Amino acid sequence: MPYPELMIKPMRDELVMAGMEELRTVEQVEAFLSPQEGTALLVINSVCGCAAGQARPGVRSALESAVKPDRLGTVFAGQDVEAAARARQYFADIPPSSPSIALFKDGELAYFVPRHRIENRSAEEVAADLIGAFDRLCGAVAAS
Amino acid sequence: MRRGRRVLTAVGTFHQGKSDLHGITVVVDTTGPEIFVGRCDDEDDEVVILLDVDVHRDGDDGRSKREYVERAAQFGVWKKHDRMVIPRAQVVSVKPLGEVTSA
């Protein structure tokens, strides 16, 4: 059951203010993930403070890196149910978890952080992992 | 009551009154052939309560418990049960899945 929108708005805003496009409909998800070129970061946002409390600041910190994905998007699990379900179809072999973070390169899933790799870790550790993935997959060398 | 565990009472959005492992995806190994991976809801001296749980029996699909856990550590598990209550007497260890590293 979705939480009151008033309660989760700050959780949405935290990523939107970091430059992420909020994907609230199936159509928005498809438009974001369908391009087969470039890199795209998709954050499956969630309410749960056990992991999302580190995920969002970790993502924000990572996005301050010089190297970052071409496209930045987020869906909110449990809130925008249809949009989140559509997003997960792009990595259907991976068990659903939220929060989680997916990095696509040229239309293919290239890097994934499931919830259990966020729990019990600091935002700095989450950011460091993401920055490493950005450097490997989104840098000029990786793109050439 | 051991340190880090609390009475099984409040169920709230912000997880008041739960054990330290509340919300953490854990591996629960048992004295028997079963090993469980799920999100810890709570635990005390009597039980470990898991949500969104997968169960593996040693040797199923040709995989040992260790091999199953290493695979689960990569991307997670597909849940087979919404909720399971595991008697503490059957529990050998409870460990965060995020701390599991491949051999």
gemmi code that builds the backbone of each chain (N, CA, C; Angstrom):
import gemmi

chains = {
    "A": [
        ("MET", (0.846, -1.197, 0.000), (0.000, 0.000, 0.000), (0.880, 1.245, 0.000)),
        ("PRO", (0.636, 2.161, -0.913), (1.480, 3.360, -0.980), (1.384, 4.188, 0.290)),
        ("TYR", (2.478, 4.878, 0.590), (2.499, 5.813, 1.710), (1.886, 7.142, 1.256)),
        ("PRO", (1.484, 7.987, 2.202), (0.984, 9.310, 1.815), (2.050, 10.070, 1.029)),
        ("GLU", (1.581, 10.696, -0.030), (2.520, 11.389, -0.913), (3.289, 12.482, -0.165)),
        ("LEU", (2.610, 13.114, 0.769), (3.261, 14.174, 1.532), (4.497, 13.653, 2.261)),
        ("MET", (4.414, 12.403, 2.719), (5.512, 11.833, 3.480), (6.715, 11.503, 2.607)),
        ("ILE", (6.429, 11.063, 1.405), (7.562, 10.611, 0.586), (8.114, 11.689, -0.341)),
        ("LYS", (7.442, 12.823, -0.406), (7.911, 13.868, -1.314), (9.380, 14.239, -1.077)),
        ("PRO", (9.802, 14.384, 0.181), (11.228, 14.708, 0.367), (12.157, 13.613, -0.177)),
        ("MET", (11.684, 12.355, -0.160), (12.501, 11.257, -0.675), (12.592, 11.313, -2.195)),
        ("ARG", (11.496, 11.736, -2.810), (11.530, 11.950, -4.265), (12.452, 13.120, -4.587)),
        ("ASP", (12.226, 14.226, -3.845), (12.948, 15.460, -4.150), (14.455, 15.298, -3.995)),
        ("GLU", (14.850, 14.424, -3.069), (16.277, 14.256, -2.816), (17.021, 13.820, -4.076)),
        ("LEU", (16.384, 12.994, -4.879), (17.030, 12.543, -6.117), (16.769, 13.506, -7.273)),
        ("VAL", (15.575, 14.066, -7.303), (15.264, 15.021, -8.382), (16.192, 16.226, -8.294)),
        ("MET", (16.440, 16.664, -7.078), (17.322, 17.824, -6.914), (18.762, 17.509, -7.275)),
        ("ALA", (19.073, 16.225, -7.345), (20.421, 15.820, -7.779), (20.488, 15.661, -9.293)),
        ("GLY", (19.399, 16.001, -9.958), (19.421, 15.970, -11.417), (18.772, 14.746, -12.028)),
        ("MET", (18.113, 13.925, -11.204), (17.492, 12.718, -11.735), (16.074, 13.016, -12.229)),
        ("GLU", (15.731, 12.385, -13.327), (14.378, 12.513, -13.876), (13.474, 11.514, -13.171)),
        ("GLU", (12.381, 11.989, -12.649), (11.458, 11.080, -11.974), (10.539, 10.419, -13.006)),
        ("LEU", (10.491, 9.109, -12.964), (9.731, 8.321, -13.938), (8.519, 7.752, -13.205)),
        ("ARG", (7.369, 8.348, -13.434), (6.186, 7.968, -12.647), (5.177, 7.171, -13.452)),
        ("THR", (5.401, 7.049, -14.757), (4.477, 6.286, -15.588), (5.253, 5.271, -16.420)),
        ("VAL", (4.530, 4.280, -16.911), (5.135, 3.275, -17.786), (5.752, 3.948, -19.011)),
        ("GLU", (5.057, 4.909, -19.551), (5.547, 5.599, -20.745), (6.855, 6.334, -20.460)),
        ("GLN", (6.940, 6.933, -19.312), (8.172, 7.648, -18.965), (9.335, 6.667, -18.792)),
        ("VAL", (9.052, 5.522, -18.201), (10.097, 4.506, -18.025), (10.578, 4.017, -19.388)),
        ("GLU", (9.658, 3.746, -20.267), (10.030, 3.231, -21.587), (10.829, 4.267, -22.371)),
        ("ALA", (10.414, 5.512, -22.267), (11.155, 6.558, -22.983), (12.571, 6.696, -22.434)),
        ("PHE", (12.714, 6.467, -21.136), (14.027, 6.604, -20.501), (14.940, 5.427, -20.819)),
        ("LEU", (14.389, 4.216, -20.802), (15.230, 3.017, -20.917), (15.298, 2.434, -22.329)),
        ("SER", (14.475, 2.894, -23.217), (14.481, 2.307, -24.560), (15.691, 2.677, -25.416)),
        ("PRO", (16.252, 3.855, -25.277), (17.410, 4.180, -26.115), (18.532, 3.149, -25.970)),
        ("GLN", (19.094, 2.732, -27.074), (20.109, 1.680, -27.059), (21.522, 2.251, -27.082)),
        ("GLU", (21.641, 3.535, -26.949), (22.964, 4.165, -26.975), (23.200, 4.919, -25.675)),
        ("GLY", (24.466, 4.986, -25.284), (24.844, 5.760, -24.113), (24.627, 5.005, -22.820)),
        ("THR", (24.771, 5.730, -21.720), (24.653, 5.121, -20.398), (23.482, 5.742, -19.647)),
        ("ALA", (22.838, 4.928, -18.828), (21.664, 5.390, -18.078), (21.693, 4.803, -16.672)),
        ("LEU", (21.542, 5.659, -15.687), (21.471, 5.225, -14.288), (20.021, 5.253, -13.844)),
        ("LEU", (19.557, 4.131, -13.317), (18.190, 4.052, -12.809), (18.237, 3.684, -11.328)),
        ("VAL", (17.665, 4.541, -10.500), (17.598, 4.273, -9.063), (16.175, 3.860, -8.719)),
        ("ILE", (16.038, 2.676, -8.128), (14.748, 2.240, -7.600), (14.671, 2.786, -6.176)),
        ("ASN", (13.966, 3.871, -6.011), (13.883, 4.543, -4.707), (12.914, 3.776, -3.806)),
        ("SER", (13.047, 3.954, -2.517), (12.114, 3.300, -1.599), (12.036, 4.066, -0.297)),
        ("VAL", (11.001, 3.762, 0.457), (10.776, 4.460, 1.723), (11.713, 3.957, 2.807)),
        ("CYS", (11.963, 2.673, 2.809), (12.606, 2.026, 3.952), (13.932, 2.677, 4.333)),
        ("GLY", (13.998, 3.136, 5.558), (15.205, 3.790, 6.021), (16.366, 2.854, 6.250)),
        ("CYS", (16.108, 1.551, 6.270), (17.182, 0.588, 6.517), (18.224, 0.617, 5.400)),
        ("ALA", (17.822, 1.024, 4.213), (18.769, 1.048, 3.093), (18.636, 2.327, 2.268)),
        ("ALA", (17.424, 2.797, 2.084), (17.245, 3.975, 1.226), (17.888, 5.209, 1.835)),
        ("GLY", (18.004, 5.211, 3.164), (18.632, 6.343, 3.830), (20.091, 6.492, 3.483)),
        ("GLN", (20.729, 5.403, 3.052), (22.107, 5.487, 2.575), (22.159, 5.580, 1.057)),
        ("ALA", (21.166, 4.986, 0.395), (21.190, 4.943, -1.064), (21.091, 6.338, -1.666)),
        ("ARG", (20.123, 7.115, -1.203), (19.913, 8.426, -1.824), (21.123, 9.351, -1.654)),
        ("PRO", (21.644, 9.519, -0.443), (22.835, 10.376, -0.340), (24.032, 9.792, -1.074)),
        ("GLY", (24.109, 8.467, -1.144), (25.201, 7.843, -1.894), (25.125, 8.175, -3.366)),
        ("VAL", (23.918, 8.104, -3.911), (23.717, 8.446, -5.327), (24.030, 9.916, -5.553)),
        ("ARG", (23.515, 10.759, -4.670), (23.761, 12.203, -4.829), (25.251, 12.502, -4.829)),
        ("SER", (25.953, 11.870, -3.919), (27.396, 12.102, -3.844), (28.095, 11.608, -5.100)),
        ("ALA", (27.698, 10.438, -5.570), (28.331, 9.872, -6.772), (28.088, 10.754, -7.985)),
        ("LEU", (26.935, 11.400, -8.020), (26.617, 12.235, -9.184), (27.401, 13.542, -9.196)),
        ("GLU", (28.145, 13.798, -8.142), (29.048, 14.946, -8.151), (30.363, 14.603, -8.839)),
        ("SER", (30.520, 13.341, -9.189), (31.728, 12.895, -9.877), (31.820, 13.525, -11.268)),
        ("ALA", (33.040, 13.682, -11.736), (33.230, 14.260, -13.075), (32.664, 13.340, -14.156)),
        ("VAL", (32.772, 12.047, -13.916), (32.269, 11.064, -14.883), (30.953, 10.515, -14.365)),
        ("LYS", (29.920, 10.641, -15.174), (28.632, 10.102, -14.743), (27.813, 9.697, -15.968)),
        ("PRO", (26.764, 8.939, -15.742), (25.961, 8.442, -16.877), (25.313, 9.567, -17.674)),
        ("ASP", (24.974, 9.235, -18.917), (24.347, 10.224, -19.801), (22.942, 10.581, -19.326)),
        ("ARG", (22.221, 9.567, -18.850), (20.830, 9.790, -18.450), (20.643, 9.322, -17.014)),
        ("LEU", (19.844, 10.069, -16.265), (19.636, 9.784, -14.843), (18.140, 9.701, -14.571)),
        ("GLY", (17.680, 8.561, -14.073), (16.255, 8.415, -13.815), (15.993, 7.669, -12.520)),
        ("THR", (14.788, 7.851, -12.004), (14.416, 7.158, -10.766), (12.937, 6.792, -10.784)),
        ("VAL", (12.641, 5.613, -10.265), (11.260, 5.200, -10.037), (11.114, 4.906, -8.548)),
        ("PHE", (9.891, 5.044, -8.050), (9.677, 4.847, -6.616), (8.895, 3.552, -6.399)),
        ("ALA", (9.588, 2.540, -5.874), (8.954, 1.251, -5.610), (7.863, 1.410, -4.555)),
        ("GLY", (6.748, 0.745, -4.776), (5.657, 0.788, -3.815), (4.771, 2.008, -3.940)),
        ("GLN", (5.233, 2.990, -4.678), (4.444, 4.209, -4.872), (3.944, 4.291, -6.311)),
        ("ASP", (4.900, 4.319, -7.229), (4.560, 4.345, -8.648), (4.678, 2.897, -9.136)),
        ("VAL", (3.684, 2.117, -8.779), (3.776, 0.659, -8.873), (3.970, 0.185, -10.319)),
        ("GLU", (3.170, 0.717, -11.217), (3.257, 0.261, -12.608), (4.582, 0.683, -13.243)),
        ("ALA", (5.020, 1.863, -12.927), (6.298, 2.338, -13.473), (7.453, 1.476, -12.956)),
        ("ALA", (7.431, 1.166, -11.670), (8.503, 0.340, -11.102), (8.481, -1.063, -11.705)),
        ("ALA", (7.292, -1.608, -11.883), (7.183, -2.942, -12.480), (7.718, -2.951, -13.908)),
        ("ARG", (7.416, -1.904, -14.648), (7.918, -1.816, -16.032), (9.443, -1.682, -16.031)),
        ("ALA", (9.962, -0.893, -15.133), (11.418, -0.731, -15.065), (12.093, -2.061, -14.781)),
        ("ARG", (11.518, -2.836, -13.881), (12.145, -4.107, -13.509), (12.128, -5.106, -14.654)),
        ("GLN", (11.252, -4.916, -15.604), (11.255, -5.818, -16.761), (12.528, -5.658, -17.589)),
        ("TYR", (13.218, -4.556, -17.430), (14.473, -4.348, -18.169), (15.632, -5.122, -17.544)),
        ("PHE", (15.428, -5.648, -16.336), (16.423, -6.548, -15.731), (15.667, -7.669, -14.999)),
        ("ALA", (14.880, -8.364, -15.812), (13.932, -9.340, -15.261), (14.600, -10.561, -14.642)),
        ("ASP", (15.855, -10.812, -14.958), (16.543, -11.973, -14.384), (17.009, -11.724, -12.951)),
        ("ILE", (16.939, -10.492, -12.521), (17.435, -10.141, -11.189), (16.263, -10.026, -10.220)),
        ("PRO", (16.361, -10.694, -9.079), (15.258, -10.607, -8.108), (14.978, -9.156, -7.716)),
        ("PRO", (13.704, -8.791, -7.600), (13.390, -7.402, -7.242), (13.804, -7.071, -5.827)),
        ("SER", (14.374, -5.898, -5.663), (14.662, -5.389, -4.325), (14.678, -3.865, -4.412)),
        ("SER", (14.371, -3.237, -3.298), (14.420, -1.783, -3.273), (14.853, -1.315, -1.882)),
        ("PRO", (15.702, -0.293, -1.863), (16.238, 0.387, -3.021), (17.255, -0.484, -3.757)),
        ("SER", (17.419, -0.173, -5.017), (18.476, -0.808, -5.800), (18.867, 0.162, -6.912)),
        ("ILE", (19.975, -0.138, -7.554), (20.537, 0.812, -8.514), (21.023, 0.038, -9.732)),
        ("ALA", (20.585, 0.463, -10.905), (20.971, -0.225, -12.144), (21.650, 0.770, -13.080)),
        ("LEU", (22.732, 0.317, -13.687), (23.437, 1.142, -14.670), (23.422, 0.409, -16.012)),
        ("PHE", (22.870, 1.048, -16.998), (22.766, 0.470, -18.337), (23.787, 1.120, -19.260)),
        ("LYS", (24.324, 0.296, -20.145), (25.230, 0.819, -21.176), (24.775, 0.285, -22.530)),
        ("ASP", (24.501, 1.176, -23.427), (24.025, 0.808, -24.767), (22.834, -0.143, -24.697)),
        ("GLY", (21.931, 0.136, -23.798), (20.695, -0.621, -23.688), (20.788, -1.908, -22.896)),
        ("GLU", (21.982, -2.252, -22.433), (22.160, -3.494, -21.672), (22.498, -3.169, -20.217)),
        ("LEU", (21.979, -3.991, -19.311), (22.340, -3.827, -17.906), (23.825, -4.143, -17.738)),
        ("ALA", (24.569, -3.188, -17.204), (26.012, -3.362, -17.079), (26.475, -3.445, -15.631)),
        ("TYR", (25.667, -2.953, -14.710), (26.080, -2.919, -13.303), (24.817, -2.828, -12.463)),
        ("PHE", (24.803, -3.566, -11.349), (23.599, -3.559, -10.519), (23.981, -3.631, -9.048)),
        ("VAL", (23.325, -2.825, -8.270), (23.521, -2.851, -6.813), (22.198, -3.240, -6.175)),
        ("PRO", (22.095, -4.485, -5.677), (20.854, -4.874, -5.012), (20.779, -4.282, -3.604)),
        ("ARG", (19.609, -4.329, -3.050), (19.388, -3.759, -1.712), (20.388, -4.254, -0.672)),
        ("HIS", (20.686, -5.537, -0.703), (21.536, -6.059, 0.374), (22.971, -5.555, 0.290)),
        ("ARG", (23.334, -4.945, -0.835), (24.652, -4.320, -0.948), (24.622, -2.847, -0.525)),
        ("ILE", (23.455, -2.395, -0.105), (23.312, -1.022, 0.392), (23.104, -1.035, 1.905)),
        ("GLU", (22.347, -2.030, 2.382), (22.071, -2.146, 3.812), (23.386, -2.163, 4.597)),
        ("ASN", (23.358, -1.524, 5.738), (24.492, -1.572, 6.660), (25.756, -0.948, 6.089)),
        ("ARG", (25.636, -0.211, 4.994), (26.802, 0.475, 4.458), (26.542, 1.980, 4.519)),
        ("SER", (27.617, 2.728, 4.508), (27.467, 4.178, 4.572), (27.191, 4.732, 3.178)),
        ("ALA", (26.682, 5.952, 3.168), (26.464, 6.627, 1.884), (27.789, 6.772, 1.132)),
        ("GLU", (28.863, 7.001, 1.879), (30.170, 7.159, 1.234), (30.589, 5.863, 0.537)),
        ("GLU", (30.302, 4.729, 1.170), (30.657, 3.442, 0.556), (29.812, 3.175, -0.685)),
        ("VAL", (28.541, 3.512, -0.596), (27.665, 3.352, -1.762), (28.165, 4.240, -2.899)),
        ("ALA", (28.509, 5.472, -2.559), (28.996, 6.412, -3.580), (30.286, 5.910, -4.212)),
        ("ALA", (31.174, 5.384, -3.395), (32.463, 4.912, -3.929), (32.261, 3.788, -4.939)),
        ("ASP", (31.347, 2.884, -4.630), (31.051, 1.801, -5.576), (30.508, 2.364, -6.887)),
        ("LEU", (29.603, 3.319, -6.771), (28.995, 3.898, -7.977), (30.021, 4.667, -8.801)),
        ("ILE", (30.859, 5.422, -8.132), (31.872, 6.191, -8.860), (32.809, 5.241, -9.611)),
        ("GLY", (33.142, 4.118, -8.978), (33.965, 3.124, -9.658), (33.282, 2.591, -10.906)),
        ("ALA", (31.987, 2.346, -10.794), (31.239, 1.850, -11.960), (31.137, 2.932, -13.034)),
        ("PHE", (30.929, 4.170, -12.615), (30.871, 5.266, -13.592), (32.199, 5.357, -14.348)),
        ("ASP", (33.299, 5.273, -13.607), (34.616, 5.381, -14.251), (34.826, 4.262, -15.266)),
        ("ARG", (34.394, 3.057, -14.900), (34.604, 1.900, -15.798), (33.690, 1.955, -17.021)),
        ("LEU", (32.468, 2.381, -16.800), (31.448, 2.198, -17.847), (31.032, 3.487, -18.550)),
        ("CYS", (31.276, 4.609, -17.924), (30.774, 5.868, -18.496), (31.891, 6.806, -18.951)),
        ("GLY", (33.136, 6.441, -18.695), (34.233, 7.323, -19.052), (34.469, 7.361, -20.549)),
        ("ALA", (35.338, 8.293, -20.952), (35.627, 8.477, -22.371), (36.230, 7.219, -22.982)),
        ("VAL", (37.123, 6.545, -22.230), (37.749, 5.339, -22.755), (36.713, 4.240, -22.935)),
        ("ALA", (35.857, 4.093, -21.895), (34.833, 3.045, -21.962), (33.859, 3.294, -23.102)),
        ("ALA", (33.628, 4.562, -23.407), (32.627, 4.879, -24.422), (33.170, 4.777, -25.843)),
        ("SER", (34.517, 4.784, -25.971), (35.078, 4.799, -27.318), (35.099, 3.406, -27.926)),
    ],
    "B": [
        ("MET", (17.137, -11.905, 27.539), (17.157, -11.301, 26.204), (18.577, -10.842, 25.886)),
        ("ARG", (19.083, -11.285, 24.760), (20.446, -10.915, 24.436), (20.534, -9.482, 23.936)),
        ("ARG", (21.713, -8.911, 24.033), (21.910, -7.548, 23.570), (21.611, -7.460, 22.073)),
        ("GLY", (20.960, -6.374, 21.694), (20.660, -6.181, 20.285), (19.320, -6.745, 19.892)),
        ("ARG", (18.675, -7.431, 20.804), (17.347, -7.961, 20.496), (16.325, -7.319, 21.405)),
        ("ARG", (15.150, -7.133, 20.890), (14.112, -6.483, 21.665), (12.836, -7.299, 21.593)),
        ("VAL", (11.916, -6.916, 22.417), (10.646, -7.631, 22.461), (9.904, -7.450, 21.141)),
        ("LEU", (9.211, -8.495, 20.690), (8.499, -8.438, 19.422), (7.192, -7.677, 19.599)),
        ("THR", (7.242, -6.363, 19.437), (6.029, -5.583, 19.669), (5.697, -4.686, 18.491)),
        ("ALA", (6.154, -3.453, 18.534), (5.681, -2.434, 17.596), (5.990, -2.777, 16.150)),
        ("VAL", (5.020, -2.514, 15.285), (5.227, -2.636, 13.854), (4.913, -1.272, 13.264)),
        ("GLY", (5.913, -0.546, 12.883), (5.687, 0.806, 12.382), (6.550, 1.094, 11.185)),
        ("THR", (6.186, 2.136, 10.503), (6.921, 2.521, 9.309), (8.398, 2.706, 9.604)),
        ("PHE", (8.692, 3.273, 10.737), (10.073, 3.581, 11.040), (10.690, 2.585, 12.013)),
        ("HIS", (10.027, 1.421, 12.154), (10.695, 0.264, 12.713), (11.036, 0.372, 14.193)),
        ("GLN", (10.213, 1.066, 14.953), (10.489, 1.173, 16.373), (10.418, -0.196, 17.038)),
        ("GLY", (11.284, -0.394, 17.995), (11.193, -1.567, 18.835), (11.654, -2.855, 18.208)),
        ("LYS", (12.299, -2.790, 17.074), (12.752, -4.006, 16.415), (14.215, -4.279, 16.758)),
        ("SER", (14.650, -5.468, 16.377), (16.039, -5.825, 16.656), (16.976, -5.056, 15.733)),
        ("ASP", (18.256, -5.114, 16.057), (19.240, -4.376, 15.262), (19.301, -4.847, 13.820)),
        ("LEU", (18.892, -6.064, 13.574), (18.947, -6.596, 12.208), (17.662, -6.319, 11.428)),
        ("HIS", (16.727, -5.622, 12.029), (15.476, -5.341, 11.327), (15.750, -4.635, 10.001)),
        ("GLY", (15.153, -5.159, 8.944), (15.299, -4.541, 7.632), (16.519, -4.999, 6.860)),
        ("ILE", (17.369, -5.770, 7.497), (18.599, -6.224, 6.851), (18.367, -7.607, 6.233)),
        ("THR", (18.825, -7.796, 5.017), (18.729, -9.100, 4.369), (19.787, -10.018, 4.976)),
        ("VAL", (19.334, -11.123, 5.535), (20.251, -11.999, 6.280), (20.212, -13.421, 5.739)),
        ("VAL", (21.290, -14.131, 6.037), (21.378, -15.563, 5.785), (21.218, -16.261, 7.126)),
        ("VAL", (20.229, -17.140, 7.215), (20.017, -17.889, 8.451), (20.354, -19.347, 8.177)),
        ("ASP", (21.479, -19.793, 8.724), (21.856, -21.191, 8.573), (21.277, -21.976, 9.747)),
        ("THR", (20.955, -23.229, 9.477), (20.308, -24.041, 10.514), (21.098, -25.310, 10.778)),
        ("THR", (20.693, -25.991, 11.797), (21.326, -27.265, 12.140), (20.960, -28.351, 11.134)),
        ("GLY", (19.902, -28.140, 10.379), (19.458, -29.112, 9.385), (19.961, -28.772, 8.000)),
        ("PRO", (19.359, -29.335, 6.966), (19.800, -29.074, 5.592), (19.340, -27.725, 5.051)),
        ("GLU", (18.405, -27.060, 5.737), (17.870, -25.814, 5.198), (18.736, -24.603, 5.549)),
        ("ILE", (18.762, -23.702, 4.578), (19.356, -22.391, 4.824), (18.404, -21.367, 4.228)),
        ("PHE", (18.215, -20.263, 4.939), (17.214, -19.270, 4.563), (17.893, -17.939, 4.230)),
        ("VAL", (17.351, -17.249, 3.240), (17.754, -15.861, 2.971), (16.478, -15.031, 2.933)),
        ("GLY", (16.455, -13.991, 3.734), (15.276, -13.131, 3.766), (15.583, -11.859, 4.538)),
        ("ARG", (14.628, -10.960, 4.525), (14.791, -9.695, 5.240), (14.372, -9.893, 6.685)),
        ("CYS", (15.275, -9.636, 7.586), (14.971, -9.848, 8.997), (13.918, -8.848, 9.457)),
        ("ASP", (12.823, -9.389, 9.989), (11.810, -8.513, 10.569), (12.117, -8.291, 12.032)),
        ("ASP", (12.454, -9.371, 12.706), (12.797, -9.253, 14.118), (13.421, -10.566, 14.577)),
        ("GLU", (14.018, -10.524, 15.722), (14.586, -11.737, 16.318), (14.626, -11.564, 17.818)),
        ("ASP", (14.540, -12.654, 18.507), (14.759, -12.643, 19.947), (15.331, -13.995, 20.339)),
        ("ASP", (15.279, -14.333, 21.610), (15.868, -15.593, 22.054), (15.084, -16.811, 21.580)),
        ("GLU", (13.869, -16.599, 21.122), (13.009, -17.719, 20.748), (12.980, -17.964, 19.246)),
        ("VAL", (12.944, -16.904, 18.465), (12.717, -17.053, 17.022), (13.498, -16.004, 16.222)),
        ("VAL", (13.650, -16.313, 14.942), (14.080, -15.313, 13.961), (12.940, -15.206, 12.958)),
        ("ILE", (12.465, -13.997, 12.735), (11.342, -13.777, 11.815), (11.862, -13.126, 10.545)),
        ("LEU", (11.624, -13.794, 9.427), (12.085, -13.300, 8.129), (10.902, -12.958, 7.234)),
        ("LEU", (11.101, -11.962, 6.381), (10.120, -11.600, 5.358), (10.746, -11.817, 3.978)),
        ("ASP", (9.871, -12.094, 3.001), (10.326, -12.284, 1.609), (11.477, -13.286, 1.567)),
        ("VAL", (11.164, -14.519, 1.880), (12.173, -15.519, 2.198), (12.354, -16.543, 1.074)),
        ("ASP", (13.598, -16.885, 0.807), (13.921, -18.028, -0.033), (14.543, -19.103, 0.860)),
        ("VAL", (14.293, -20.352, 0.507), (14.815, -21.480, 1.274), (15.580, -22.384, 0.328)),
        ("HIS", (16.741, -22.816, 0.766), (17.519, -23.776, -0.010), (17.849, -24.962, 0.883)),
        ("ARG", (17.752, -26.149, 0.283), (18.166, -27.356, 1.013), (19.502, -27.803, 0.459)),
        ("ASP", (20.399, -28.101, 1.331), (21.753, -28.505, 0.947), (21.696, -29.579, -0.140)),
        ("GLY", (22.319, -29.294, -1.265), (22.362, -30.270, -2.358), (21.309, -30.080, -3.423)),
        ("ASP", (20.248, -29.334, -3.117), (19.230, -29.074, -4.137), (19.859, -28.337, -5.323)),
        ("ASP", (19.417, -28.689, -6.514), (19.953, -28.094, -7.747), (21.469, -28.265, -7.850)),
        ("GLY", (21.988, -29.269, -7.160), (23.426, -29.533, -7.219), (24.270, -28.514, -6.478)),
        ("ARG", (23.630, -27.725, -5.627), (24.380, -26.677, -4.938), (24.394, -26.908, -3.433)),
        ("SER", (25.586, -26.737, -2.882), (25.713, -26.783, -1.428), (25.122, -25.505, -0.833)),
        ("LYS", (25.019, -25.495, 0.475), (24.571, -24.264, 1.132), (25.495, -23.103, 0.772)),
        ("ARG", (26.792, -23.353, 0.824), (27.761, -22.293, 0.545), (27.606, -21.755, -0.876)),
        ("GLU", (27.451, -22.659, -1.823), (27.300, -22.232, -3.219), (26.010, -21.436, -3.406)),
        ("TYR", (24.967, -21.875, -2.731), (23.697, -21.145, -2.809), (23.858, -19.721, -2.272)),
        ("VAL", (24.512, -19.595, -1.143), (24.669, -18.277, -0.517), (25.545, -17.373, -1.381)),
        ("GLU", (26.587, -17.930, -1.952), (27.458, -17.104, -2.804), (26.688, -16.591, -4.024)),
        ("ARG", (25.826, -17.424, -4.537), (25.001, -17.001, -5.679), (24.002, -15.920, -5.235)),
        ("ALA", (23.396, -16.139, -4.083), (22.437, -15.162, -3.562), (23.104, -13.812, -3.312)),
        ("ALA", (24.367, -13.855, -2.915), (25.069, -12.616, -2.582), (25.275, -11.726, -3.802)),
        ("GLN", (25.212, -12.288, -4.979), (25.439, -11.476, -6.175), (24.266, -10.532, -6.446)),
        ("PHE", (23.061, -11.077, -6.491), (21.925, -10.241, -6.887), (20.717, -10.362, -5.966)),
        ("GLY", (20.751, -11.274, -5.005), (19.607, -11.464, -4.129), (18.893, -12.771, -4.418)),
        ("VAL", (17.689, -12.906, -3.911), (16.938, -14.157, -4.058), (15.507, -13.859, -4.494)),
        ("TRP", (14.914, -14.868, -5.117), (13.487, -14.815, -5.435), (12.737, -15.382, -4.245)),
        ("LYS", (11.816, -14.619, -3.710), (11.155, -15.092, -2.497), (10.206, -16.259, -2.796)),
        ("LYS", (10.210, -17.206, -1.854), (9.264, -18.322, -1.915), (8.187, -18.178, -0.848)),
        ("HIS", (8.482, -17.416, 0.177), (7.542, -17.253, 1.290), (7.507, -15.783, 1.706)),
        ("ASP", (6.316, -15.294, 2.006), (6.192, -13.915, 2.484), (6.805, -13.754, 3.865)),
        ("ARG", (6.600, -14.763, 4.726), (7.047, -14.639, 6.117), (7.351, -16.021, 6.678)),
        ("MET", (8.439, -16.128, 7.392), (8.762, -17.395, 8.051), (9.265, -17.104, 9.461)),
        ("VAL", (8.897, -17.994, 10.369), (9.359, -17.895, 11.750), (10.238, -19.110, 12.021)),
        ("ILE", (11.497, -18.864, 12.273), (12.463, -19.954, 12.444), (12.819, -20.059, 13.915)),
        ("PRO", (12.580, -21.218, 14.519), (12.915, -21.375, 15.939), (14.416, -21.184, 16.174)),
        ("ARG", (14.728, -20.402, 17.171), (16.132, -20.109, 17.474), (16.933, -21.386, 17.723)),
        ("ALA", (16.275, -22.401, 18.275), (16.978, -23.650, 18.578), (17.538, -24.314, 17.319)),
        ("GLN", (16.957, -23.994, 16.161), (17.441, -24.586, 14.906), (18.470, -23.706, 14.206)),
        ("VAL", (18.717, -22.543, 14.759), (19.571, -21.574, 14.071), (21.027, -21.719, 14.498)),
        ("VAL", (21.881, -21.855, 13.499), (23.319, -21.912, 13.753), (23.927, -20.514, 13.677)),
        ("SER", (23.486, -19.741, 12.684), (24.042, -18.394, 12.519), (23.063, -17.510, 11.770)),
        ("VAL", (23.179, -16.217, 12.044), (22.426, -15.194, 11.304), (23.439, -14.157, 10.853)),
        ("LYS", (23.551, -14.004, 9.529), (24.602, -13.131, 8.998), (24.041, -12.275, 7.871)),
        ("PRO", (24.364, -10.989, 7.856), (23.900, -10.155, 6.733), (24.397, -10.685, 5.392)),
        ("LEU", (23.505, -10.759, 4.425), (23.892, -11.241, 3.099), (24.931, -10.311, 2.473)),
        ("GLY", (24.839, -9.032, 2.794), (25.783, -8.068, 2.245), (27.211, -8.290, 2.698)),
        ("GLU", (27.405, -9.101, 3.748), (28.762, -9.371, 4.227), (29.337, -10.627, 3.599)),
        ("VAL", (28.543, -11.310, 2.785), (29.018, -12.539, 2.140), (29.853, -12.167, 0.924)),
        ("THR", (31.020, -12.753, 0.854), (31.862, -12.545, -0.320), (32.090, -13.879, -1.003)),
        ("SER", (32.262, -13.844, -2.307), (32.493, -15.071, -3.062), (33.856, -15.649, -2.715)),
        ("ALA", (33.964, -16.981, -2.826), (35.236, -17.641, -2.530), (36.248, -17.282, -3.607)),
    ],
}
model = gemmi.Model(1)
for chain_id, residues in chains.items():
    chain = gemmi.Chain(chain_id)
    for i, (resn, *xyz) in enumerate(residues, 1):
        res = gemmi.Residue()
        res.name, res.seqid = resn, gemmi.SeqId(i, " ")
        for name, pos in zip(("N", "CA", "C"), xyz):
            atom = gemmi.Atom()
            atom.name, atom.element = name, gemmi.Element(name[0])
            atom.pos, atom.b_iso = gemmi.Position(*pos), 0.0
            res.add_atom(atom)
        chain.add_residue(res)
    model.add_chain(chain)
structure = gemmi.Structure()
structure.add_model(model)
structure.setup_entities()
